[in-house]
Amino acid sequence: MYGDPFGDWHLRQELSHYLLQSRGVSCRPEQVVITAGTQHAVSLLCQLLSLHGSTVAFEDPGYNGVRSVFINQGCRIAPIPIEADGLSLSRLHESHANIVYVTPSHQLPCGMILPVHKRSLLLEWAYEHEGYIVEDDYDSEFRYQGQPIPALKALDQNEKVIYLGTFSKSFLPSIRVSYMVLPGELVPLYQQKLANYNQAASQLIQRALYTFMKDGDFQRHIRRMKKVYQSKHHTLLKSVKTYLGDRVTVIGEKSGLHVLLNVPGREDHELIEKAMACGVKVYSTKTFWYNPKNQCSSFIMLGFGKLSEEAIKKGIRRLQQAWF
């Protein structure tokens, strides 16, 4: 059968337990909706909240995959600049938006973590404007430095945060399973407006994930992978320091599966071409900016998740040869 439009009940129960233990998020299984990826979740939210024609505040730079969904659903984007400690709250207040999309636990792509005092101010903004915060907690499992910070949703006393999570980083992108936690007041509206939509995520995969989670195997998997990625992350930072030294600055090094390098005085297209000529693939941040003309053209993104530690060392040595 097609299954419950909200998703497999057993998996939603497990997710509600997992979110409380791992992210401090208290929710009922009835609030959890299983989706086929974060973009699918955001598309559903646009329909649920009737956002066509509305202004959505959005981190700039920010995740272009979600920004495209808002635009294609007829939303107007209000780009909000990123400061050293995350989203500019003064610019958010000037935007006249009543919904904002944020990645507070690991800003994409810059990597900073929104501090607790700024999270409190962001929540106050939502309460004052009777708006919603869409919190994308896409890779919070992998934090390597400092104490874990609870999800923004964990601090939400008035149910104004819509929480998005995914198995893409913690497990596999190809299974196409993500989820969102709706504020209680939106659950009846979801049932009213979207209950006739068939469940888009595979019922078989959902049940397999439930089985994977219920006996603690998923949590053990996360602990193992955190050690693996932490070791790779350490190798990457050590290699950058050894081979590139003070000619680059590392940005967003506390968590996640990527870091940024700032290479002062150089242009990203030149750096990418020279790296590719040496057999190393690095990435521009251009697509993350609402207006590409505003991008920091000396920024380069390095992803390390699928590479071995030896390949990471070899890659950074080749970047030294290619760039300097």
C-alpha positions in Angstrom: 0.0 0.0 0.0 1.0 3.7 -0.3 1.2 4.1 3.5 0.3 6.9 5.9 0.7 10.3 4.3 2.7 11.4 7.5 5.0 8.4 7.1 5.5 5.0 8.9 4.2 5.3 12.4 6.9 3.2 14.0 9.7 5.2 12.3 8.1 8.4 13.5 8.0 7.1 17.1 11.7 6.2 16.9 12.6 9.6 15.4 10.7 11.4 18.3 12.8 9.4 20.8 16.0 10.0 18.9 15.5 13.7 18.5 14.9 14.1 22.3 18.1 12.2 23.1 20.4 13.6 20.5 19.1 17.1 19.8 16.9 18.0 22.9 13.8 18.3 20.6 10.6 17.2 22.4 7.9 16.2 20.0 5.1 13.7 19.6 5.1 11.2 16.7 2.0 12.9 15.4 4.1 16.0 14.6 6.7 14.1 12.5 6.3 14.0 8.7 8.5 11.7 6.6 9.5 13.2 3.3 11.6 12.2 0.3 14.4 14.7 0.9 14.6 18.2 2.4 13.6 19.9 -0.9 10.4 17.8 -0.8 9.8 18.9 2.8 10.2 22.6 1.9 7.9 22.2 -1.1 5.2 20.7 1.2 5.7 23.6 3.7 5.2 26.2 0.9 1.8 24.6 0.1 0.9 24.1 3.8 1.6 27.7 4.7 0.3 29.1 1.4 3.6 30.9 0.9 3.1 31.8 -2.8 3.7 35.5 -3.1 5.1 35.8 0.4 8.5 37.0 1.4 10.9 34.4 2.8 14.1 35.6 4.6 17.0 33.4 3.6 20.7 33.2 4.6 23.0 34.7 2.1 25.1 32.8 1.3 22.8 29.8 1.9 21.7 26.4 0.6 20.8 27.0 -3.0 18.9 23.8 -3.3 16.2 24.9 -0.8 16.3 28.5 -2.1 15.4 27.3 -5.6 12.3 25.5 -4.1 11.1 28.7 -2.4 11.5 30.6 -5.7 9.8 27.9 -7.8 6.9 27.9 -5.3 6.4 31.7 -6.0 8.1 33.1 -2.9 10.1 36.3 -2.9 13.5 35.9 -1.3 14.9 38.4 1.1 18.6 37.7 1.3 19.9 38.2 4.9 23.7 38.6 5.2 25.8 36.2 7.3 27.9 37.8 10.0 30.8 36.2 11.9 28.4 34.6 14.3 25.6 33.8 11.8 22.5 35.4 10.5 22.2 39.2 10.8 19.2 39.8 13.0 19.1 43.5 12.3 18.7 42.8 8.6 16.1 40.2 9.4 14.0 42.7 11.2 14.3 45.0 8.2 13.2 42.3 5.7 9.4 42.5 6.6 9.4 38.7 6.3 7.5 36.5 8.7 9.3 33.2 7.8 13.0 32.6 7.8 15.1 29.6 6.7 18.3 29.0 8.7 21.1 26.4 9.2 22.0 27.4 12.8 24.0 24.3 13.8 26.4 24.4 10.8 25.7 27.3 8.5 25.9 26.2 4.8 28.3 27.0 3.4 30.3 29.2 5.9 30.2 26.7 8.7 29.7 28.9 11.8 27.4 27.8 14.6 24.7 30.3 15.7 25.4 31.1 19.4 22.8 30.6 22.1 22.2 34.3 22.7 21.5 34.9 19.0 19.2 31.8 18.9 17.2 33.4 21.7 16.9 36.7 19.8 15.9 34.8 16.7 13.1 33.1 18.6 12.0 36.4 20.0 11.7 37.7 16.4 9.4 34.8 15.5 7.2 35.3 18.6 6.9 39.1 17.9 6.1 38.6 14.2 3.9 35.5 14.8 6.1 34.0 12.1 8.0 30.7 11.6 11.6 29.7 11.6 12.5 26.8 9.3 15.5 25.1 11.0 17.5 22.8 8.7 19.6 20.6 11.0 21.2 18.7 8.1 24.5 17.4 9.6 24.3 18.2 13.3 25.5 14.6 14.2 29.1 15.5 13.2 30.5 18.2 15.5 34.2 17.9 16.4 35.0 20.9 18.6 33.4 22.4 21.6 30.3 21.3 23.6 27.2 20.1 21.6 24.6 22.9 21.2 20.9 21.8 21.3 18.8 22.4 18.2 17.1 25.7 17.9 13.9 23.8 18.1 14.9 22.6 21.6 14.8 26.2 22.9 11.4 26.9 21.3 8.7 27.5 23.9 6.0 28.8 21.7 6.1 26.3 18.8 7.4 28.6 16.1 10.2 26.4 14.8 9.7 23.9 12.0 12.5 21.4 12.3 14.0 19.7 9.3 16.2 16.6 9.6 17.6 14.1 7.1 19.3 10.7 6.8 21.4 11.9 3.8 24.5 13.0 5.7 24.2 10.6 8.7 23.4 7.5 6.6 22.8 7.6 2.8 21.6 10.3 0.4 20.3 7.7 -2.0 17.6 6.3 0.3 15.8 9.7 -0.1 14.4 9.9 3.5 14.1 13.1 5.4 11.7 14.4 8.0 10.2 17.5 9.5 8.7 18.2 12.9 5.7 20.5 12.7 4.5 22.8 15.5 1.4 21.2 17.0 -0.8 24.0 15.7 0.1 23.0 12.1 -0.7 19.3 12.4 -4.5 19.7 11.8 -3.8 22.0 8.9 -1.5 19.4 7.4 -4.2 16.8 7.7 -6.7 19.2 6.1 -4.6 20.4 3.2 -2.1 17.6 2.4 -3.6 14.3 3.7 -4.6 13.3 0.2 -0.9 13.4 -1.0 0.5 9.9 -1.2 3.6 9.2 0.9 6.7 9.9 -1.4 9.3 8.0 0.6 9.6 4.2 0.2 7.5 2.3 2.7 10.1 -0.5 2.6 13.0 1.8 3.3 11.1 3.5 6.1 10.4 0.2 7.8 14.0 -0.8 7.4 15.1 2.4 9.0 12.7 1.8 11.9 14.3 -1.7 12.4 17.8 -0.1 12.2 16.9 2.5 14.9 14.8 0.5 17.4 17.7 -1.7 18.7 20.2 1.1 18.8 22.1 0.2 15.6 21.6 3.6 14.1 23.0 5.4 17.2 26.0 3.0 17.1 26.5 3.7 13.4 26.5 7.5 14.2 29.1 7.0 17.0 31.3 5.0 14.6 31.0 7.5 11.7 31.7 10.5 14.0 35.0 8.9 14.9 35.8 8.2 11.2 34.9 11.7 10.1 36.6 13.3 13.1 39.8 11.5 12.1 39.5 12.6 8.5 38.7 16.2 9.6 41.8 16.2 11.8 43.9 14.9 8.9 42.5 17.6 6.6 43.2 20.5 9.0 46.7 19.2 9.8 47.5 18.8 6.1 46.3 22.3 5.3 48.5 23.7 8.1 51.5 21.6 6.9 51.3 22.2 3.2 49.4 25.5 2.8 50.3 27.2 6.0 49.4 30.9 6.5 48.7 31.4 2.8 45.1 30.2 3.4 42.5 30.6 6.2 40.3 27.8 7.2 36.6 28.7 7.8 33.9 26.6 9.5 36.2 23.9 10.9 34.2 22.9 13.9 31.7 20.4 12.4 30.3 18.9 9.2 31.8 17.2 6.2 33.3 20.2 4.4 35.4 23.3 5.2 36.0 26.5 3.3 39.4 27.9 2.5 40.0 31.6 2.0 42.9 32.1 -0.4 43.5 35.9 -0.3 44.2 37.6 -3.6 43.1 34.6 -5.8 40.0 33.9 -7.8 38.0 30.7 -7.3 37.8 29.9 -11.1 41.6 30.0 -11.3 42.0 27.9 -8.2 39.5 25.3 -9.4 41.1 25.0 -12.8 44.6 24.6 -11.4 43.4 22.1 -8.9 41.6 20.1 -11.5 44.7 20.0 -13.7 46.4 18.2 -10.8 43.6 15.8 -10.3 41.9 17.4 -7.3 38.3 18.5 -7.3 37.4 21.5 -5.2 34.3 23.7 -5.4 33.2 27.3 -5.8 30.8 28.9 -3.3 29.2 31.0 -6.1 25.9 29.1 -6.3 25.2 29.7 -2.6 24.9 33.5 -3.0 21.6 35.0 -4.0 23.4 37.5 -6.1 26.6 35.8 -7.3 28.2 39.3 -7.8 28.3 39.5 -3.9 30.3 36.3 -3.5 33.7 36.1 -1.8 35.5 34.9 -4.9 38.6 33.8 -2.9 36.5 31.1 -1.1 37.0 27.4 -2.0 35.0 24.5 -0.6 36.7 21.3 0.3 34.6 18.1 0.9 36.3 15.2 2.7 33.5 12.7 3.6 34.2 10.0 1.1 38.0 10.3 0.9 40.5 8.2 2.7 43.0 9.9 5.0 45.8 9.1 2.6 43.9 10.6 -0.3 43.2 13.8 1.8 47.0 14.2 2.5 47.8 13.6 -1.2 45.1 16.0 -2.3 46.3 18.9 -0.1 49.9 18.3 -1.3 48.7 18.6 -4.8 46.9 21.8 -4.0 50.2 23.2 -2.7 51.9 22.4 -6.0 49.0 23.7 -8.1 48.3 27.0 -6.3 51.7 28.1 -5.0 
